[in-house]
Amino acid sequence: MSDARRKEPRLPDDGVGITGARVLVVGATGEIGGLAARSLHRRGAAVALAGRDARRLAERSRRSGACPHRVFDAYDLDGCEGLAAWAVRSLGGLDRVVVAVGVAGFGSAEHVGEAAAEHLMTVNALAPMAVVRGALPLLEAGGAVAVVTGAVVDAPPRGMADYAAAKAALAVWLGVVGREQRARGVRVLDVRMPHLEGGFAARAVTGSPPALPPGADPVATVERLLVAPLAGAAGRER
Ligand SMILES: NC(=O)c1ccc[n+]([C@@H]2O[C@H](COP(=O)([O-])OP(=O)(O)OC[C@H]3O[C@@H](n4cnc5c(N)ncnc54)[C@H](OP(=O)(O)O)[C@@H]3O)[C@@H](O)[C@H]2O)c1
């Protein structure tokens, strides 16, 4: 049976408090966004999915109960900013946002061309910021956004200056926004994901990845660092 036709059983809410929440997942065509969308749907959230690859997006929508879906490109920052308003129209409101858009890039700084540098900053920093900027006025007290940055923020390795700088810029921005939103009761979560098993590094926009150690288990890690904190059960708020 294909993924599209397999009906996944709904999970009990098990205390993470996401049942019935209306959630926009941006980057739902990726590994992390796809796992988050599937978990949130299985836990009873109403999800709206945004991604770049139209075919994969449609497939993931089918796997999440034929939920609303929208194609976007990170280079269209106005389009990124408009995703939350689309989700409100599609879901009848918005309680949570997941942003899992990004692309890797490798090579020492002098070997990264300006086009690649712009690409890394746009997809990893400006686009996620635009999505969150559009969502903030639409979220009410109790709402939350979870944005995937990365462990590189805390330990930027050589050969990844542009990628790490983009993630660090996003992390600083999220920290300030989190403090700005605290009085409104909107949580801003900076998810510093570790290296996961999967093909993220191999999809780099420039350069080749170094030999990497085995990554963490994607399903368990996305559940622990993204889904559970987003639902409000636990997690690190900045
Ligand atoms: N995987 C890891 O080991 C790891 C570790 C730390 C942090 N992270 C971060 O986690 C996030 C998700 O990573 P992942 O592992 O899920 O990677 P992934 O499977 O490659 O997914 C990346 C996502 O970003 C989207 N994307 C890339 N360029 C885009 C563009 N120009 N316009 C619109 N969407 C674009 C992709 O869309 P399409 O697939 O539709 O093209 C996909 O939805 C990234 O921010 C990454 O930096 C990942």
The ligand as a Tripos MOL2 file, in Angstrom:
@<TRIPOS>MOLECULE
LIG
   48    52     1     0     0
SMALL
NO_CHARGES

@<TRIPOS>ATOM
      1 N1         18.6260   17.4690    9.0060 N.am      1 LIG1
      2 C1         19.5410   17.9170    9.8530 C.2       1 LIG1
      3 O1         20.4950   17.2110   10.1960 O.2       1 LIG1
      4 C2         19.3980   19.3040   10.4200 C.ar      1 LIG1
      5 C3         20.1630   19.6400   11.5460 C.ar      1 LIG1
      6 C4         20.0350   20.9180   12.0840 C.ar      1 LIG1
      7 C5         19.1680   21.8210   11.5100 C.ar      1 LIG1
      8 N2         18.4510   21.4620   10.4210 N.ar      1 LIG1
      9 C6         17.5360   22.4540    9.8450 C.3       1 LIG1
     10 O2         16.2260   21.9350    9.8020 O.3       1 LIG1
     11 C7         15.5240   22.5110    8.7070 C.3       1 LIG1
     12 C8         14.8910   21.4050    7.8810 C.3       1 LIG1
     13 O3         15.8880   20.5170    7.4790 O.3       1 LIG1
     14 P1         15.5640   19.0550    6.8950 P.3       1 LIG1
     15 O4         16.5160   18.1180    7.4950 O.co2     1 LIG1
     16 O5         14.1110   18.7760    6.9820 O.co2     1 LIG1
     17 O6         16.0010   19.2950    5.3870 O.3       1 LIG1
     18 P2         15.2710   18.9480    4.0290 P.3       1 LIG1
     19 O7         14.6560   17.5930    4.1140 O.co2     1 LIG1
     20 O8         16.2610   19.2020    2.9580 O.co2     1 LIG1
     21 O9         14.0960   20.0190    3.9690 O.3       1 LIG1
     22 C9         14.3570   21.3730    3.6990 C.3       1 LIG1
     23 C10        13.0650   22.0940    3.5210 C.3       1 LIG1
     24 O10        13.3540   23.4320    3.1180 O.3       1 LIG1
     25 C11        12.6680   23.6780    1.8970 C.3       1 LIG1
     26 N3         13.3660   24.6050    1.0300 N.ar      1 LIG1
     27 C12        14.6610   24.6140    0.6570 C.ar      1 LIG1
     28 N4         14.8930   25.6310   -0.1750 N.ar      1 LIG1
     29 C13        13.7070   26.2690   -0.3550 C.ar      1 LIG1
     30 C14        13.2830   27.3860   -1.1150 C.ar      1 LIG1
     31 N5         14.1260   28.0890   -1.8760 N.pl3     1 LIG1
     32 N6         11.9910   27.7500   -1.0580 N.ar      1 LIG1
     33 C15        11.1090   27.0570   -0.2870 C.ar      1 LIG1
     34 N7         11.4450   25.9950    0.4440 N.ar      1 LIG1
     35 C16        12.7340   25.6090    0.4060 C.ar      1 LIG1
     36 C17        12.5380   22.3400    1.2140 C.3       1 LIG1
     37 O11        11.5180   22.4070    0.2390 O.3       1 LIG1
     38 P3         11.3960   21.3400   -0.9760 P.3       1 LIG1
     39 O12        11.8250   20.0050   -0.4090 O.co2     1 LIG1
     40 O13         9.9280   21.3880   -1.2910 O.co2     1 LIG1
     41 O14        12.2710   21.8100   -2.0690 O.co2     1 LIG1
     42 C18        12.1850   21.4770    2.4160 C.3       1 LIG1
     43 O15        10.8310   21.6360    2.7540 O.3       1 LIG1
     44 C19        16.5340   23.3660    7.9520 C.3       1 LIG1
     45 O16        16.3910   24.7010    8.3690 O.3       1 LIG1
     46 C20        17.8700   22.8300    8.4300 C.3       1 LIG1
     47 O17        18.8580   23.8250    8.3840 O.3       1 LIG1
     48 C21        18.5330   20.2300    9.8630 C.ar      1 LIG1
@<TRIPOS>BOND
     1     1     2 1
     2     2     3 2
     3     2     4 1
     4     4     5 ar
     5     4    48 ar
     6     5     6 ar
     7     6     7 ar
     8     7     8 ar
     9     8     9 1
    10     8    48 ar
    11     9    10 1
    12     9    46 1
    13    10    11 1
    14    11    12 1
    15    11    44 1
    16    12    13 1
    17    13    14 1
    18    14    15 2
    19    14    16 1
    20    14    17 1
    21    17    18 1
    22    18    19 2
    23    18    20 1
    24    18    21 1
    25    21    22 1
    26    22    23 1
    27    23    24 1
    28    23    42 1
    29    24    25 1
    30    25    26 1
    31    25    36 1
    32    26    27 ar
    33    26    35 ar
    34    27    28 ar
    35    28    29 ar
    36    29    30 ar
    37    29    35 ar
    38    30    31 1
    39    30    32 ar
    40    32    33 ar
    41    33    34 ar
    42    34    35 ar
    43    36    37 1
    44    36    42 1
    45    37    38 1
    46    38    39 2
    47    38    40 1
    48    38    41 1
    49    42    43 1
    50    44    45 1
    51    44    46 1
    52    46    47 1
@<TRIPOS>SUBSTRUCTURE
     1 LIG1         1 GROUP 0 **** ****
